[in-house]
Amino acid sequence: MHFRISANGCFTDEDVYLQPDAVSPFIKPGHVVMELGFGQGSNLHYLSRSHPDATFIGVDLQTLKRKDMPENVTTYTQDYSDLSRFEDNSVDVMYAFETIVHNTDKEKIYSEVHRVLKPGGVMIVYDYALRAPYDTFDDHIHMAIALISKGGAVAMIESLEELNAHYAHCGLTLEKWTDYTHGILPDLKRLERKAAKIMRRPCLAKLMFLLLPEQFVTNIILGYLGYDMNNAGIGYYCEWVLRKRC
Ligand SMILES: C[S@@+](CC[C@H](N)C(=O)[O-])C[C@H]1O[C@@H](n2cnc3c(N)ncnc32)[C@H](O)[C@@H]1O
């Protein structure tokens, strides 16, 4: 599940709809829409029900578990770095929420996005970025980035500048960029509070770290550090609207 963007600084469950609601206006009847990295399928479910006249395709390494998808949705279990099963210029709208950061070769992905998008088609991305290139941060921040990356199974968090260069190299035009870092702080604070219940009790933390599987431990550490990393101006959480030229 993606981060909640809270408009007024207070976390609510409804905030989960901001990202799919931002994609919605781009979808017209008859459109082919593709989600990269659909996870548990909540965005696909929500958008396909709101747009019954559009066709939805989901691509994820993991097989979709939920069984209640509308008939206008087809999912594929595969790596989205290779979309060769889909024709050139065949998709109107693509979107990817908090997934591309899990991959190292971003240009391979964006080249495929460019190839399958129709001319004038749009790609909406929500993801993390560093405010400056990794090398410009000191060793403490490198350690925090490494811990956060491990907790989030993130391959490589790149800077805004690096990501924008990837889009340009792959022929995608940056139509709009929005910084939502402050919007996710209430959600990050919620996770930090949960993690702090363990991290601020050293004996309990040691015991739990001994007993829990590694993925849980790294997740607790991610929850503990995420708020400070974003609040301290090291990380960004952003929306990019990219367009394939006509
Ligand atoms: C953090 S989840 C995001 C879930 C979803 N986008 C959402 O908003 O709820 C990341 C998802 O991306 C998928 N993923 C990461 N890299 C992928 C790749 N190269 N090809 C296909 N799926 C990928 C993972 O399997 C995982 O389900």
The ligand as a MOL file (V3000), in Angstrom:
LIG
                    3D

  0  0  0     0  0            999 V3000
M  V30 BEGIN CTAB
M  V30 COUNTS 27 29 0 0 0
M  V30 BEGIN ATOM
M  V30 1 C 5.4000 -0.8140 -2.4070 0
M  V30 2 S 4.5200 -1.8460 -3.5060 0 CHG=1
M  V30 3 C 3.4850 -0.6290 -4.2810 0
M  V30 4 C 2.0790 -1.0630 -4.3160 0
M  V30 5 C 1.0860 -0.2790 -5.1640 0
M  V30 6 N 1.7080 0.4830 -6.2340 0
M  V30 7 C 0.2130 0.6160 -4.3210 0
M  V30 8 O 0.1280 1.8280 -4.5950 0
M  V30 9 O -0.4520 0.1310 -3.4120 0 CHG=-1
M  V30 10 C 5.6840 -2.1710 -4.8290 0
M  V30 11 C 5.2120 -3.2050 -5.8110 0
M  V30 12 O 6.0090 -3.0910 -6.9950 0
M  V30 13 C 6.2890 -4.3880 -7.4860 0
M  V30 14 N 7.5010 -4.2910 -8.3430 0
M  V30 15 C 8.6990 -3.7320 -8.0300 0
M  V30 16 N 9.5440 -3.8220 -9.0850 0
M  V30 17 C 8.8750 -4.4530 -10.0740 0
M  V30 18 C 9.2160 -4.8420 -11.4060 0
M  V30 19 N 10.4250 -4.6010 -11.9240 0
M  V30 20 N 8.2750 -5.4580 -12.1490 0
M  V30 21 C 7.0400 -5.7270 -11.6490 0
M  V30 22 N 6.6580 -5.3770 -10.3820 0
M  V30 23 C 7.5670 -4.7540 -9.6060 0
M  V30 24 C 6.4480 -5.2420 -6.2460 0
M  V30 25 O 6.2520 -6.6050 -6.5210 0
M  V30 26 C 5.3690 -4.6500 -5.3290 0
M  V30 27 O 4.1490 -5.3180 -5.4560 0
M  V30 END ATOM
M  V30 BEGIN BOND
M  V30 1 1 1 2
M  V30 2 1 2 3
M  V30 3 1 2 10
M  V30 4 1 3 4
M  V30 5 1 4 5
M  V30 6 1 5 6
M  V30 7 1 5 7
M  V30 8 2 7 8
M  V30 9 1 7 9
M  V30 10 1 10 11
M  V30 11 1 11 12
M  V30 12 1 11 26
M  V30 13 1 12 13
M  V30 14 1 13 14
M  V30 15 1 13 24
M  V30 16 1 14 15
M  V30 17 1 14 23
M  V30 18 2 15 16
M  V30 19 1 16 17
M  V30 20 1 17 18
M  V30 21 2 17 23
M  V30 22 1 18 19
M  V30 23 2 18 20
M  V30 24 1 20 21
M  V30 25 2 21 22
M  V30 26 1 22 23
M  V30 27 1 24 25
M  V30 28 1 24 26
M  V30 29 1 26 27
M  V30 END BOND
M  V30 END CTAB
M  END
